[in-house]
Amino acid sequence: MARVKLILLVLTVQYVASARTIDWQTGLTLIQQNNPEWSAATQTLESTRALETAARSGFLPEISATVGTSQNYIEATSSSSQRSESASLNLSQNLFAGFADLARYNEAKQNTMIAEMTWKQTKAKISYDYKSAYAGVIYAQEYVQLTKKILERRKENLNIVELRFNSGRENKGSVLLFEAYYQQSVYDSIQAGLQLDVAQSTLAQVLGLSLMDESLTVTKDIPVMDLADSAGFDFKKLSTLTLDYQKAVAQAEASQYSHDQNKAAYYPSLNLTGSVGKADSVFPPENDRWAIGLTLNIPLFSGGRDYANELSARYRKVAAEVNRTTVSYQVLVKLKQAYTQFKLAIEKVKVDEKFKSAAEMRSDIAKKKYNNGLMSFDNWDVVENDLIQREKNALSSSRDRVVGNANWEQVQGLGLWP
C-alpha cells in the first residue's frame, strides 16, 4: 500500500512539474498558427481561387512574341543557301467557342464556392475537435482529482471496517470487500492518469503542438451555449442554411456548367489571329510583315468522343441533383439528432447534479449511522457505492454537454471562427 502511494505521488509531482497551462483563447490562437488541417484547407482554398482566375483567360486574347532564324539549302538553285530572319508579335482571340469559356468560368466560380464551404466545414470540424479535446482534458483533470478523493474515502472506510472487525462487530467478508474496493480505487487512479495523458495528446494534436517534452493543463473557461426550445426551430429552413446542403447545391450547379462545356463541342468555333513583325535575310530584319485572319472550325466527327464526354457529363449532372436531394434529407435528420442529443445532455447535467447532492448528503448520514451501529453494513455499502457512481456521472455529463454543444454547432456548419 505504501508503494502504491509512492507511485501515485511520483506521477503527480512529475505531471505538475512539467505541465504547461493553456487557456481557451490561447488555444484558439495556437490552432490558427499550428493546426495542419487549418493550413492544408487554407492552401486548398487559395489553389481553387487561382484556378478561377485562370478560367477568365478564355475571354482575353493570347499575345506572344516570336523571333526566328533559319538556313535553307536548295541544290537546284544558283544560290546554294538561303537564310531567313524574322521577328513578330502575335495575337490570337477566340470569338466563339460554343459558350465553353463562359461555362468554364461559371464552373470555376462554383468550384471556388465549394472550396470556401469546404474550408468552413474544416473550421467547423476543428472547432468540434477543439471543444471536445478541451472538454476532455478538463474532464480528465477533474477525474484525476475525483479518483484521488475516492481513494482516500475508500481507505478511510476500510479503516472503519477493519476497526469494527477487530472489535468483533463486523465479519471478515466485509473487510475483504472493502479491500477490493480500495484496490479498485487504486486501479481507477492509475487509469485516470493514463486517460489524462491521452486527453492531453488529443488536445496537443488539435493545437498542432508536441507532447514530447511537456504536458498540457487547461483552465476551466470553456464557453458553453444554452439551447432554445425546439418549438422555436424551423428545422427544414435551418437545413437549407447548413454548409452540407449549400455545398451540395453548388456541386449540382457546377455539374450543370460542366455539362455545358461538353455540349460546346457540338458548336463551331471562330478564332481571330493576327501578327505584325519584320522579315529579312539578314539580322536584324528590316522588311515589314503583317497578317490577319479568321478561322472557323466546324466539328463533323470525332470518333464518338464528344458524344461520350457529353453523355458522361449529363449523367454526372443528374447524379449531383439527386445527391442534393439526398443531402437535404440527411441534414434534416442530423440536425434533429444533434439537437436532441444536446438538449438531453443539458438536462442530464441538471439531473446528475441533483443526484450527486442527494448522494453526498445520504453518505454523510449513512456513515454516522453505521459508526453508531444504526445501519447495517450492506445498506451503508449501497449508499457509498451510489455516491461514487453519482460523482462520476456528474463529471461525465458535464463533459458530454460540451461535446453535444460542439456537435450541434458542427452539424449547422458553425464554428469558433467566422
MARLO-553101 format. One record per residue (C-alpha): y negated, x negated, z; residue in three letters. Coordinates in steps of 0.2 Angstrom, whole numbers, padded with zeros to 4 digits, always signed. Example, Ala and Ser with C-alpha at 12.3 -4.5 7.8 and 13.67 -1.06 7.14 Angstrom:
2
+0022-0062+0039ALA/+0005-0068+0036SER/
***
This chain:
418
+0000+0000+0000MET/-0012-0014+0004ALA/-0008-0022-0013ARG/-0012-0005-0022VAL/-0029-0005-0013LYS/-0032-0023-0018LEU/-0028-0020-0036ILE/-0040-0005-0036LEU/-0054-0014-0028LEU/-0052-0029-0040VAL/-0053-0017-0055LEU/-0068-0008-0048THR/-0078-0024-0045VAL/-0074-0031-0062GLN/-0079-0014-0070TYR/-0096-0013-0061VAL/-0100-0032-0063ALA/-0098-0031-0082SER/-0104-0013-0086ALA/-0119-0010-0097ARG/-0128+0006-0094THR/-0133+0017-0109ILE/-0144+0032-0108ASP/-0145+0046-0120TRP/-0160+0041-0130GLN/-0154+0023-0131THR/-0138+0029-0139GLY/-0147+0038-0152LEU/-0157+0023-0157THR/-0141+0012-0157LEU/-0132+0024-0169ILE/-0146+0023-0182GLN/-0145+0004-0181GLN/-0127+0000-0180ASN/-0116+0015-0184ASN/-0106+0011-0200PRO/-0104+0029-0206GLU/-0123+0031-0205TRP/-0126+0016-0215SER/-0112+0020-0228ALA/-0119+0038-0230ALA/-0137+0031-0232THR/-0131+0019-0246GLN/-0121+0033-0255THR/-0136+0044-0255LEU/-0148+0031-0262GLU/-0135+0027-0275SER/-0134+0045-0281THR/-0153+0046-0281ARG/-0153+0031-0293ALA/-0141+0040-0304LEU/-0153+0055-0305GLU/-0167+0043-0311THR/-0155+0036-0324ALA/-0152+0053-0330ALA/-0170+0055-0335ARG/-0168+0041-0348SER/-0162+0054-0361GLY/-0179+0061-0363PHE/-0188+0044-0366LEU/-0187+0033-0381PRO/-0177+0017-0381GLU/-0188+0001-0386ILE/-0181-0016-0389SER/-0187-0032-0397ALA/-0176-0042-0409THR/-0178-0060-0415VAL/-0165-0066-0428GLY/-0161-0081-0439THR/-0148-0083-0452SER/-0142-0096-0465GLN/-0133-0089-0480ASN/-0124-0099-0494TYR/-0120-0092-0511ILE/-0111-0104-0523GLU/-0116-0094-0539ALA/-0135-0096-0537THR/-0146-0110-0541SER/-0151-0111-0523SER/-0136-0116-0513SER/-0143-0110-0497SER/-0154-0096-0491GLN/-0162-0095-0474ARG/-0169-0079-0466SER/-0180-0077-0451GLU/-0185-0060-0443SER/-0194-0053-0428ALA/-0196-0034-0425SER/-0200-0021-0412LEU/-0188-0006-0412ASN/-0189+0011-0406LEU/-0176+0025-0405SER/-0179+0043-0399GLN/-0166+0057-0398ASN/-0175+0073-0404LEU/-0160+0085-0401PHE/-0143+0082-0394ALA/-0136+0100-0391GLY/-0146+0101-0374PHE/-0134+0087-0367ALA/-0149+0077-0360ASP/-0156+0092-0351LEU/-0138+0097-0344ALA/-0135+0079-0339ARG/-0151+0078-0329TYR/-0148+0095-0321ASN/-0131+0089-0316GLU/-0138+0073-0309ALA/-0151+0084-0298LYS/-0137+0094-0292GLN/-0127+0079-0288ASN/-0141+0072-0278THR/-0142+0089-0268MET/-0124+0087-0265ILE/-0126+0069-0259ALA/-0140+0075-0247GLU/-0129+0088-0240MET/-0115+0076-0238THR/-0127+0065-0229TRP/-0132+0079-0217LYS/-0114+0083-0214GLN/-0111+0065-0210THR/-0126+0066-0197LYS/-0119+0082-0190ALA/-0102+0073-0188LYS/-0109+0058-0180ILE/-0119+0070-0168SER/-0102+0078-0164TYR/-0094+0061-0161ASP/-0108+0055-0150TYR/-0109+0070-0139LYS/-0091+0071-0137SER/-0089+0052-0134ALA/-0104+0053-0122TYR/-0097+0068-0113ALA/-0080+0059-0112GLY/-0087+0044-0104VAL/-0096+0055-0091ILE/-0080+0064-0088TYR/-0070+0048-0086ALA/-0083+0040-0074GLN/-0083+0055-0063GLU/-0064+0057-0064TYR/-0063+0039-0058VAL/-0073+0044-0043GLN/-0063+0060-0041LEU/-0046+0051-0041THR/-0053+0039-0028LYS/-0058+0054-0017LYS/-0041+0062-0019ILE/-0033+0046-0015LEU/-0042+0045+0001GLU/-0039+0063+0005ARG/-0020+0060+0002ARG/-0020+0045+0013LYS/-0028+0055+0027GLU/-0017+0069+0025ASN/-0002+0058+0025LEU/-0008+0050+0041ASN/-0009+0068+0049ILE/+0009+0072+0044VAL/+0016+0056+0050GLU/+0007+0058+0067LEU/+0014+0076+0068ARG/+0032+0069+0063PHE/+0031+0056+0076ASN/+0027+0069+0089SER/+0041+0080+0084GLY/+0031+0094+0076ARG/+0035+0090+0058GLU/+0050+0086+0048ASN/+0055+0071+0038LYS/+0054+0081+0021GLY/+0036+0084+0024SER/+0032+0066+0026VAL/+0042+0061+0011LEU/+0032+0075+0001LEU/+0015+0068+0006PHE/+0021+0050+0002GLU/+0025+0056-0015ALA/+0008+0065-0016TYR/+0000+0049-0011TYR/+0009+0039-0024GLN/+0004+0052-0037GLN/-0014+0049-0032SER/-0012+0030-0035VAL/-0005+0034-0052TYR/-0019+0046-0056ASP/-0032+0032-0051SER/-0024+0019-0062ILE/-0023+0032-0076GLN/-0042+0037-0073ALA/-0047+0018-0075GLY/-0037+0017-0091LEU/-0044+0033-0098GLN/-0062+0026-0094LEU/-0058+0011-0104ASP/-0053+0022-0119VAL/-0068+0033-0117ALA/-0079+0018-0117GLN/-0071+0011-0133SER/-0073+0028-0141THR/-0092+0028-0137LEU/-0094+0010-0142ALA/-0086+0014-0159GLN/-0099+0028-0162VAL/-0113+0017-0157LEU/-0107+0003-0168GLY/-0105-0009-0153LEU/-0091-0020-0147SER/-0082-0019-0131LEU/-0075-0037-0132MET/-0087-0044-0118ASP/-0093-0029-0109GLU/-0090-0011-0104SER/-0102+0004-0105LEU/-0108+0016-0092THR/-0119+0031-0096VAL/-0132+0041-0087THR/-0129+0060-0084LYS/-0143+0065-0095ASP/-0134+0073-0110ILE/-0143+0089-0116PRO/-0133+0105-0117VAL/-0140+0121-0125MET/-0136+0138-0120ASP/-0129+0152-0131LEU/-0136+0169-0135ALA/-0126+0184-0135ASP/-0116+0187-0151SER/-0124+0203-0154ALA/-0140+0194-0160GLY/-0130+0184-0173PHE/-0128+0189-0191ASP/-0113+0178-0194PHE/-0112+0182-0213LYS/-0130+0177-0216LYS/-0128+0162-0205LEU/-0113+0156-0215SER/-0124+0155-0231THR/-0135+0143-0222LEU/-0122+0131-0217THR/-0120+0114-0226LEU/-0102+0118-0231ASP/-0107+0134-0241TYR/-0123+0126-0249GLN/-0113+0111-0254LYS/-0100+0122-0262ALA/-0114+0132-0271VAL/-0122+0115-0278ALA/-0105+0109-0284GLN/-0102+0126-0293ALA/-0119+0123-0302GLU/-0116+0105-0306ALA/-0099+0110-0314SER/-0109+0123-0325GLN/-0121+0109-0331TYR/-0106+0098-0334SER/-0098+0111-0345HIS/-0115+0112-0354ASP/-0114+0094-0358GLN/-0097+0095-0365ASN/-0102+0110-0376LYS/-0116+0099-0383ALA/-0103+0090-0393ALA/-0102+0105-0405TYR/-0120+0104-0410TYR/-0128+0092-0422PRO/-0139+0078-0415SER/-0155+0072-0423LEU/-0162+0054-0419ASN/-0179+0046-0424LEU/-0178+0027-0427THR/-0192+0015-0432GLY/-0196-0003-0432SER/-0210-0015-0436VAL/-0210-0033-0437GLY/-0210-0049-0448LYS/-0198-0057-0460ALA/-0198-0073-0470ASP/-0188-0088-0475SER/-0197-0099-0463VAL/-0201-0098-0444PHE/-0212-0090-0438PRO/-0210-0076-0451PRO/-0226-0070-0459GLU/-0221-0056-0471ASN/-0224-0038-0463ASP/-0209-0027-0462ARG/-0208-0009-0456TRP/-0195+0005-0457ALA/-0194+0023-0450ILE/-0180+0036-0452GLY/-0172+0052-0446LEU/-0153+0053-0444THR/-0144+0070-0442LEU/-0127+0069-0436ASN/-0116+0084-0439ILE/-0099+0084-0430PRO/-0085+0090-0440LEU/-0069+0085-0432PHE/-0065+0073-0418SER/-0046+0075-0417GLY/-0047+0089-0404GLY/-0056+0078-0391ARG/-0072+0088-0390ASP/-0062+0104-0388TYR/-0051+0097-0375ALA/-0066+0090-0365ASN/-0075+0106-0366GLU/-0059+0116-0360LEU/-0057+0104-0346SER/-0075+0106-0340ALA/-0073+0125-0342ARG/-0058+0125-0330TYR/-0067+0114-0318ARG/-0082+0126-0318LYS/-0070+0141-0314VAL/-0062+0131-0300ALA/-0079+0127-0292ALA/-0084+0145-0292GLU/-0068+0150-0284VAL/-0070+0136-0271ASN/-0087+0143-0267ARG/-0080+0160-0263THR/-0066+0152-0253THR/-0078+0141-0243VAL/-0089+0156-0239SER/-0073+0164-0231TYR/-0068+0148-0222GLN/-0086+0145-0215VAL/-0087+0163-0208LEU/-0071+0161-0199VAL/-0076+0143-0192LYS/-0092+0150-0186LEU/-0084+0164-0176LYS/-0071+0152-0169GLN/-0084+0139-0164ALA/-0095+0152-0156TYR/-0080+0160-0146THR/-0075+0143-0140GLN/-0092+0138-0135PHE/-0095+0155-0126LYS/-0079+0154-0117LEU/-0082+0136-0112ALA/-0099+0141-0104ILE/-0091+0155-0094GLU/-0076+0143-0089LYS/-0089+0131-0081VAL/-0095+0146-0070LYS/-0078+0152-0066VAL/-0071+0134-0061ASP/-0086+0130-0051GLU/-0084+0146-0041LYS/-0065+0142-0038PHE/-0070+0124-0033LYS/-0082+0130-0020SER/-0069+0143-0013ALA/-0056+0129-0013ALA/-0067+0117-0003GLU/-0070+0130+0010MET/-0052+0135+0011ARG/-0047+0117+0013SER/-0058+0114+0027ASP/-0052+0129+0036ILE/-0034+0126+0032ALA/-0034+0108+0039LYS/-0042+0113+0055LYS/-0029+0127+0057LYS/-0014+0115+0053TYR/-0021+0102+0065ASN/-0021+0116+0079ASN/-0004+0122+0074GLY/-0011+0139+0067LEU/-0005+0136+0049MET/+0012+0131+0043SER/+0014+0115+0033PHE/+0019+0125+0017ASP/+0003+0135+0017ASN/-0008+0120+0020TRP/+0001+0111+0006ASP/-0003+0125-0006VAL/-0022+0125-0001VAL/-0023+0106-0003GLU/-0015+0106-0020ASN/-0026+0121-0025ASP/-0042+0111-0020LEU/-0036+0096-0030ILE/-0032+0106-0046GLN/-0049+0116-0044ARG/-0059+0100-0043GLU/-0050+0093-0059LYS/-0053+0109-0068ASN/-0071+0110-0064ALA/-0073+0092-0071LEU/-0064+0096-0087SER/-0073+0112-0090SER/-0090+0103-0089SER/-0084+0091-0102ARG/-0077+0105-0113ASP/-0094+0114-0113ARG/-0102+0099-0121VAL/-0089+0097-0134VAL/-0090+0116-0138GLY/-0108+0114-0140ASN/-0106+0099-0151ALA/-0093+0109-0162ASN/-0104+0124-0163TRP/-0118+0113-0170GLU/-0107+0104-0182GLN/-0100+0120-0190VAL/-0118+0125-0193GLN/-0122+0108-0201GLY/-0134+0104-0187LEU/-0136+0088-0178GLY/-0146+0077-0167LEU/-0157+0071-0182TRP/-0166+0082-0194PRO/
***
